[in-house]
């Protein structure tokens, strides 16, 4: 809850500052004023394709607790966008140096238990955000962990891991998300998402 409040405060302050500093130019095609501004790099992506949301094999250069990189992010859903950034094979490319707020949430759904199985099952669910630079190995920026126990009679076998943070990034850096349990990732636009936006701080 605290992280969500911090995120909302940062977004609110940034929006207010942008509204105060937007340059205005006269629109010669009519009598109304038009706003002319280059939009800062930002992206909000959602996980839509549940058939192949992850790399087929674990990446050995990632931390052993979350070696499955998510690759099926998309920006076609309502509210999703990709402005002055590029997306390729699940990696979000940073176009400009600066401070960026990164965030991600992955929704995990426990698969149906076998009939007659009466044992409570415990799983550690891990989500990581990485930065790929010119270095050989990706650099881990964020790591979120949740331990969930599911009982056989549980009505809702769901759990989400959210994380966010402010980082100094360079042009050309590539950002991506990885998880511990690819078979448990639930692709839903409003529940599994990944994004970043540059701040002027």
C-alpha positions in Angstrom: 0.0 0.0 0.0 2.9 2.4 0.9 4.5 1.7 -2.5 1.3 2.5 -4.3 0.9 5.8 -2.4 4.5 6.8 -3.2 3.9 5.9 -6.9 0.7 8.0 -7.0 2.4 11.0 -5.4 5.3 10.9 -7.9 2.9 10.7 -10.8 0.7 13.5 -9.4 3.7 15.8 -8.8 5.1 15.1 -12.3 1.8 15.8 -14.0 1.4 19.1 -12.1 5.0 20.2 -13.1 4.4 19.3 -16.7 1.1 21.3 -16.8 2.9 24.4 -15.5 5.8 24.2 -17.9 4.1 23.2 -21.2 5.1 25.6 -24.0 2.2 27.0 -26.0 2.2 27.9 -29.7 -0.3 29.7 -31.8 -2.2 27.5 -34.3 -2.4 29.3 -37.6 -5.1 27.0 -38.9 -7.7 28.4 -36.5 -8.3 30.7 -33.6 -7.5 28.2 -30.9 -4.2 27.7 -29.1 -2.4 24.4 -29.5 0.1 22.8 -27.2 3.4 21.8 -28.7 5.6 19.6 -26.5 7.9 16.6 -27.0 6.5 13.8 -24.8 8.9 12.3 -22.2 9.8 8.6 -22.6 7.2 6.5 -20.9 5.6 3.1 -21.2 2.8 1.0 -19.6 2.7 -2.5 -20.9 0.3 -5.4 -20.1 0.7 -9.1 -20.3 -1.9 -10.5 -22.8 -0.8 -13.6 -24.5 -1.1 -16.5 -22.0 0.1 -19.1 -24.6 3.7 -18.0 -24.7 4.5 -15.3 -22.2 8.0 -16.5 -21.2 11.2 -17.6 -22.7 11.0 -21.4 -23.2 14.2 -22.1 -21.2 15.7 -20.4 -18.1 18.4 -17.8 -18.7 21.6 -19.0 -16.9 22.9 -15.4 -16.5 19.9 -14.4 -14.2 19.6 -15.1 -10.5 18.5 -18.7 -9.9 15.3 -17.6 -8.1 13.9 -15.9 -11.2 15.4 -17.1 -14.5 12.4 -17.0 -16.7 12.2 -13.7 -18.6 8.7 -12.5 -19.6 8.5 -11.6 -23.3 4.9 -11.1 -24.3 4.3 -7.5 -23.1 2.0 -5.5 -25.3 0.6 -2.0 -25.5 -2.6 -2.6 -27.3 -4.9 -2.8 -24.3 -6.9 0.1 -22.8 -4.6 2.4 -20.8 -1.4 0.8 -22.2 1.0 3.0 -24.2 4.5 3.2 -25.5 5.8 6.8 -26.0 9.4 7.6 -27.2 10.6 4.1 -26.1 10.9 0.8 -28.0 9.9 -2.7 -27.1 11.5 -5.8 -28.6 11.3 -9.4 -27.4 10.0 -8.3 -24.0 12.8 -5.7 -23.5 12.0 -2.0 -23.0 14.8 0.2 -24.5 15.7 3.5 -22.8 16.2 6.3 -25.4 17.6 9.1 -23.1 19.8 9.4 -20.1 17.9 10.3 -16.9 16.1 9.2 -13.8 13.3 6.7 -14.5 10.6 5.3 -12.3 10.2 1.6 -13.0 7.4 -0.6 -11.8 6.1 -4.1 -12.4 3.4 -6.4 -11.2 2.9 -10.1 -12.0 -0.2 -12.1 -11.1 0.4 -15.7 -10.2 -2.4 -18.3 -10.3 -2.0 -21.7 -8.8 -2.9 -24.5 -11.2 -5.9 -26.7 -10.3 -5.1 -29.3 -7.7 -5.5 -32.9 -8.5 -8.7 -34.5 -7.4 -8.3 -36.1 -4.0 -5.2 -34.0 -3.1 -5.7 -32.9 0.5 -2.2 -31.3 1.1 -1.6 -27.6 1.5 1.0 -26.5 -1.1 3.5 -23.8 -0.5 5.3 -21.9 -3.2 7.8 -19.0 -3.2 6.9 -16.6 -6.0 9.6 -14.3 -7.2 9.6 -11.4 -9.7 12.7 -9.4 -10.7 13.4 -6.4 -12.9 16.7 -6.3 -14.7 18.8 -3.8 -16.7 20.8 -5.0 -19.7 23.8 -2.8 -20.5 27.0 -3.3 -22.3 28.1 -5.6 -19.5 28.0 -9.3 -20.1 25.5 -10.1 -17.3 22.2 -8.3 -16.7 22.0 -6.1 -13.6 19.2 -6.9 -11.1 17.4 -3.7 -10.1 14.4 -5.0 -8.2 13.4 -8.2 -6.6 10.0 -9.0 -5.1 9.2 -12.2 -3.2 6.0 -13.7 -1.8 5.5 -17.1 -0.1 2.0 -18.4 -0.7 0.3 -21.4 0.8 -2.6 -22.8 -1.1 -5.1 -25.2 0.4 -6.9 -27.8 -1.7 -10.3 -26.1 -1.0 -9.1 -22.5 -1.7 -11.6 -20.6 -3.7 -9.1 -18.1 -5.1 -5.6 -19.5 -5.8 -4.1 -16.1 -6.7 -1.2 -13.9 -5.6 0.4 -10.8 -7.0 3.9 -9.3 -6.5 4.3 -5.6 -7.1 7.5 -3.5 -7.0 8.8 -0.1 -8.1 11.8 2.2 -7.8 13.6 5.2 -9.1 16.9 4.5 -11.1 19.5 6.4 -13.0 19.5 4.9 -16.5 21.5 5.5 -19.7 20.4 5.6 -23.3 20.5 2.1 -24.7 19.8 0.3 -21.4 17.2 -2.4 -21.8 14.7 -3.3 -19.1 13.0 -6.6 -18.6 11.0 -8.7 -16.1 11.7 -12.3 -15.0 9.8 -14.7 -12.8 10.3 -17.9 -10.8 7.3 -19.9 -11.9 6.4 -19.4 -15.5 3.6 -22.0 -15.5 1.8 -20.0 -12.8 1.9 -16.5 -14.4 -1.6 -15.3 -15.2 -1.8 -13.1 -18.2 -4.4 -10.5 -17.5 -4.2 -6.9 -18.7 -5.2 -5.2 -15.4 -3.2 -7.5 -13.2 0.1 -8.2 -14.9 1.9 -5.1 -16.1 5.3 -3.4 -16.6 6.2 0.2 -17.1 8.7 3.1 -16.9 8.7 6.8 -17.2 11.4 9.5 -17.1 11.3 12.2 -14.4 13.0 15.6 -14.4 14.5 15.6 -11.0 
